[in-house]
């Protein structure tokens, strides 16, 4: 272990961080710590192996699963949506491909457009969250809507596109999306503390998500703020050590062969400045060189950030059962410990 910079410890106290910080330098764990409560009412503390919701952080799992099907020859990245999913989308462009869905460049309508909607909870006023128990339950929320732009025209973050990728996985494999991920990803990585758990049946040592009501000085759980069970666009639960196992398996070609792994990690489309998107993963460049691969997720009562810095081999995993915290901690770690110019650890 190292004595992590006092700035990070001070920050966790300042923001009342609730979650886990895990940092590895190649094969060596250099820092791990748990903060806050997994259950506030009973004052049960978070532990290093506590399971946390990671919201959109698990879009990477969906992308890996799609790449596995491409490796098997079941589909191709150029396969059109209309040719691999037996569903009717009357207003969708027929040229939408799997590549477009993976890179948020399809132009298809979304069920939650983060660019125009502020409150994720507003979605469930007309469609109760407890009714969303399968991927197909999301279809009425976008299936008949009109396109936003021509496929491939630009990047526009799209959750519904990943719902469709999950449905493609189900149709191509004949099993549920969650079963496929748990069998073909989690089991292969020995991720025994991870899964797509229903909010009304959370297993032992799982953090409840909390929404702080600042004006009232109180809080509430996120049980009625997010879909009751996660799926292809987000909502899996993982422990920090399990996420570290996932990075190690991905980067050592245990989940995909080398060619497919490199395609997954390719900066396919630019979001803005030097921030790019691969397949299910964000990619940061500095001076035209990749300096960081990262995934993140934010839902009411959930926040998550995990990064891999390729030139140094440093990996960070920071889940939280509050709305915020991991991003600020990640930025502090980068500023004080990781020099993105050369990816060295200080």
N, C-alpha and C positions, 0 to 999 in steps of 0.2 A: 504494500500500500504506500501511497505518497501522502504528504500533507497538502491536500488540495488548497488552492489559493483562498485566503480568507474572504475575498470578494464573493465567492460562490456560496460559502457558508452564510455570510451576511445577507446575500440575496434570498436564499431559501427562507430565512427568518423574516425578512422585509415583506415578501409576498405571501407569507404563510403557506409555503409550498407543501403539497400533499402528494406524495408519490415516491418514485425511486430514481436515483441517478446511478448508472452503471457505465464505467469507462474501461475499455480494454485497449492495450497497445500490442497489436499482433496477438500473441497467445497469453499475454500477461494481464491480469486484472490489476489496474492501477488505482481504481477508486470504486467503491460501492457504498451506498447509504440509502436508508428508507426514512421517510418523513411523514408525519401526519397520521390520520386515522383511515382505515378501510371502512370502518363503521363508527360514525360519530356518536350515535345515540348510546352505544355500548362501550365507546372508547376503546375499540380494538385497533391496535396500531398496524400500519402497513409494514410489511416485511419485504425482504429482497425478492422473494418468490411469489408475492401477492399477484393475483391476476387483475389486469386493468383493461378496460375498454380502450380501443385505439382508433375508433372512428375510421376515417379514410386512410389511416396508416396501413390498412390491410388491402388496399387496391393492388399493392405489389403481389400479394398472394394470388389474386385473380389473374394478373398478367403472367405470372409464372405458370399457372395452370393452363392458360391459353397456349403459351410457348411449348408446353409439354405435348399438347394435342397437335401442334404444328410439327414437332419432331416426329411424332407417330405417323404423320401424313394424313391425319383425319381432316385437317383444314389447312389453309395457308393464310398468311397475313394479308394477301391480296383478295382473299375470298370475300365476296359481297354478302352483306347481311341477308339479303333476300334468298341467297343460295345455301345458307347454313342454319336458318331459323324459320320454322314453319309457323309464322305468325303474320297477321295482317297489319301493315303500317301504311294506311292510305295516303298520307301526306309526306312520307319520307322519300328522299332522293334515292333512286335505285342504285346509285354508285357508291353508297356508304360501304366501306370495307372494315374488316377486323382491325387493320392498321389504324384507320380513322378513329374507331372506338377506343383503342388502346391509348391513343395520343391526344384525346379530347379535341379532335379536329373534325368530327363528323358533321357538325352543324345541326344535328337533330335536337329537338326540344328536350328540356330537362324537367324533372319533377320538382327540383329545388335549384333555382338559379341563384348562386351565391353573389352574382354581380348586381342583382336587383332586389333580392329578398334579404331582410336583415334577421328575422327571427325564425329559426328552424321549427320552433314549437307551433307556429301558426299553421303549419301544414296539417296538423292533426285535428283541427277544429271541424273539418268536413270529413276527414278520413281518419278515424281513431287509430292510434298507433298500435293498439293491441290486436287489430285485425290484420296487420302486416306480418304474416307468419311464413310467407314464401315469396320468392322473387316475382312470380306472376301477379301477386297482389299489388305490385307497384304499377303495372301496365296501364290501368285506367287513368293514371295521373299524367300520362304523357303520350300514350299510344296514338291518339288521333289528332295531336297538335301539329302545327305547321313547322317547317324547317326554320332555323335561325339564319343559316348561311350555307353556301355551297360546300360540299365535303372537301376537306383539304385546304380551304381558304385561309384558316387561321386557327390559333389555339383558343379554346373557350372551355374552361373546366366544366365537366358534365358528369354528374352522378348517374343519370339514367343510362348513359352509354355503358357503364360498368354493370348495371343490372342486366342489360342485353348480353354482355359477355358471359355473365353467370348462367343465363338461360341457354346460351350456345353450349357451354360446358355440360349442362344437364342433358340437352338433346343429343349431344355427340357421345356421351358416356352412358346414359341411361340411369344415372344415379343422381341424388340431390347434390347441389353445389357444395353445401357444407360437408357432406360425407366425402366428396371428392377431395376437398382441401385437407380435411383431417386425416385422410388415408394416404394421399399422395404427396403431401407437403409436411404436415405436422409430424406424422409418424416417422417419415424418413429423416427428419431433423431431431428426433427424440424430444419434441416439444410436448411434454406430457402435462404441462400446466397451461395449455391453450385450447381454445375451442370457440364455437359460435353458440354461446349460452343464452337461453331465454331469460329476460329480466325477472320473470316471476319464478325462475328455478335456478338461481345462481348457486354454483357449488361453493364448498368451503374455501376460505382464503381468497375470496374475490372482493375487490373494492367496489363499494357502492358509489355511483357518481353523484356529486353534490353541486347544486346551483346556489351560490350565495346571493341573498336578497339584501343588497347593501343598504337600501333605503330603510328597510325594516330591521336590519341588524340580525336577521335570522337566515335560515337556509331551508332548502327542500331537496329531496332526491330527484334524480332525472328519470324516474320510472315512467312518467307520462310525457316526457320531452323528446324521446327518441324511439324508433321502431323497437318492438318488443324483442326481436331477434335480428342479429346482424346478417349480412349477406355479401353479395359480390361487390357492392360499392362501399362497404364499411361495416363496423360494428363487431368485429371479432374481439375476443379477450385474450391477452397474452401476458406472460410474466416477462420481466426484463431479461433474465437469463435465457428464456426461450427465444426471445427476439435476437439475442446474441448468437444463439445456435443457428437461427435461420440465416443470418448474415454469413456465418462461417460455411454453412452448407451451400449457399448460393455461390459464394466466391470460390469455392473449391470444386465446383461443377458436380455436386452430388444431386442437385435437383434438375439441372439442365446440362446438356453438353456444352462444350466451350463456345461453339458458333452461336447457339441460341442465347447463351448467357451474354455474349458480347452484343447481340442485337438488342436484348432487353436493356442493356446499359448504354446504348447508343443515344446521343442527344438528337432525337428525331425532329423536334420542333421547338422553336424559341418562344417562351412566354413573354419575357421582357429582359432587356439588357443582357446579362450573362447567365440568366436562369433558363434552363431548358427542361424538357420532359422526354423521358425515354418511354419504356413500356411499364406503366405503373409506378414510376420512380422519378423524382426530381433530380436534376443534375446541374451543379453550379460550375461555371468556368471562371477562370481568372487568367487574363492575358492569353486567351485562347487555349488554355490547358485545363482539363477537368481537375478540380480540386476537392469536390465533394459530391457524393451520392446521398440523397436523404429522402425520408418519407415522413409525413406528418398527418395529424388528424385532429379535428376540432368539432365537437358536438357539445350541446348543453351538458355540463357535468363531466366532460371528457376532454383531455388534451394530451398530445403525444408528439414526440420528436425523436427521430433516430437517424444517425448519420454515419457514413463511412468515408474516411479520408484516405484515398488510394495510395498516395506516395509515402505515407507514414505507417499505414496499417492500423490507425486509430479508429475505433468504433465507439459510438455513444448510444445509449438507449435511455430515454427519459419519458416514462409514462406518468400520468397524473389523473386522479379522480376529482379534478376541479376544472373549471373552464380555461384556466391559463396557468403558466409557469414554465413548461418545458422549453418554449421558444426563448424566453429571457435567459434561462439557465444555459441553453445551447449557445446563445450569442456570447455569454460571459466566458464560457469554456473556450470558444474560438478566439476571443479577444486576448485572453490571459494565458492560454496554454498552447493553442494550435496556430501556427503561423501559416496562413493559406498560401503564402508565396512559395513555401517549400515543404508544407505539410509536416513540419517538425513538431515534436512535443517538448514543451519547455518544463 
